[in-house]
Amino acid sequence: MGGIEVLLDDSIRLAERAKAAGVDVTIEVWDGMTHGFQIYGDQLEDSKRAIENVKNFIYNLFQK
Protein backbone atom coordinates (compact mmCIF):
# COMPACT_ATOMS: atom_id res chain seq x y z
CA MET A 1 0.00 0.00 0.00
CA GLY A 2 1.04 3.57 -0.43
CA GLY A 3 2.72 5.34 2.47
CA ILE A 4 0.29 8.24 2.12
CA GLU A 5 -2.70 5.91 1.75
CA VAL A 6 -5.83 7.17 3.52
CA LEU A 7 -6.49 3.64 4.79
CA LEU A 8 -2.90 2.94 5.87
CA ASP A 9 -3.61 2.52 9.60
CA ASP A 10 -6.68 0.38 8.92
CA SER A 11 -4.71 -1.83 6.52
CA ILE A 12 -1.91 -2.33 9.04
CA ARG A 13 -4.42 -3.29 11.75
CA LEU A 14 -6.14 -5.73 9.38
CA ALA A 15 -2.81 -7.36 8.51
CA GLU A 16 -1.87 -7.65 12.19
CA ARG A 17 -5.22 -9.26 13.05
CA ALA A 18 -5.05 -11.63 10.11
CA LYS A 19 -1.52 -12.68 11.08
CA ALA A 20 -2.64 -13.24 14.68
CA ALA A 21 -5.38 -15.51 13.30
CA GLY A 22 -2.80 -17.59 11.41
CA VAL A 23 -3.19 -16.07 7.95
CA ASP A 24 -0.04 -15.84 5.80
CA VAL A 25 0.32 -12.05 5.52
CA THR A 26 2.85 -9.78 3.90
CA ILE A 27 2.38 -6.04 4.04
CA GLU A 28 4.50 -3.54 2.14
CA VAL A 29 4.27 0.21 2.58
CA TRP A 30 5.62 2.20 -0.36
CA ASP A 31 6.84 5.65 0.71
CA GLY A 32 5.20 8.56 -1.03
CA MET A 33 2.68 6.41 -2.90
CA THR A 34 -1.08 6.96 -2.82
CA HIS A 35 -4.10 4.66 -2.87
CA GLY A 36 -4.11 2.41 -5.93
CA PHE A 37 -0.63 3.42 -7.13
CA GLN A 38 -0.19 -0.05 -8.61
CA ILE A 39 -2.45 0.85 -11.55
CA TYR A 40 0.43 2.89 -12.94
CA GLY A 41 2.56 -0.21 -13.49
CA ASP A 42 3.42 0.85 -17.00
CA GLN A 43 4.57 4.30 -15.85
CA LEU A 44 6.12 4.04 -12.35
CA GLU A 45 8.98 1.76 -11.33
CA ASP A 46 7.55 1.43 -7.79
CA SER A 47 4.27 0.26 -9.28
CA LYS A 48 6.03 -2.33 -11.42
CA ARG A 49 7.96 -3.65 -8.41
CA ALA A 50 4.83 -3.73 -6.22
CA ILE A 51 2.93 -5.76 -8.83
CA GLU A 52 5.90 -8.12 -9.18
CA ASN A 53 5.95 -8.62 -5.39
CA VAL A 54 2.23 -9.45 -5.38
CA LYS A 55 2.76 -11.92 -8.21
CA ASN A 56 5.61 -13.60 -6.33
CA PHE A 57 3.58 -13.76 -3.10
CA ILE A 58 0.67 -15.48 -4.86
CA TYR A 59 2.99 -17.82 -6.76
CA ASN A 60 4.72 -18.86 -3.53
CA LEU A 61 1.38 -19.62 -1.86
CA PHE A 62 0.74 -22.32 -4.45
CA GLN A 63 4.25 -23.78 -4.15
CA LYS A 64 3.69 -24.94 -0.57
C-alpha positions, 0 to 999 in steps of 0.5 A, a space after each residue: 500500500 502507499 505510504 500516504 494511503 488514507 487507509 494505511 492505519 486500517 490496513 496495518 491493523 487488518 494485517 496484524 489481526 489476520 496474522 494473529 489468526 494464522 493467515 499468511 500475511 505480507 504487508 508492504 508500505 511504499 513511501 510517497 505512494 497513494 491509494 491504488 498506485 499499482 495501476 500505474 505499473 506501466 509508468 512508475 517503477 515502484 508500481 512495477 515492483 509492487 505488482 511483481 511482489 504481489 505476483 511472487 507472493 501469490 505464486 509462492 502460496 501455491 508452491 507450498 
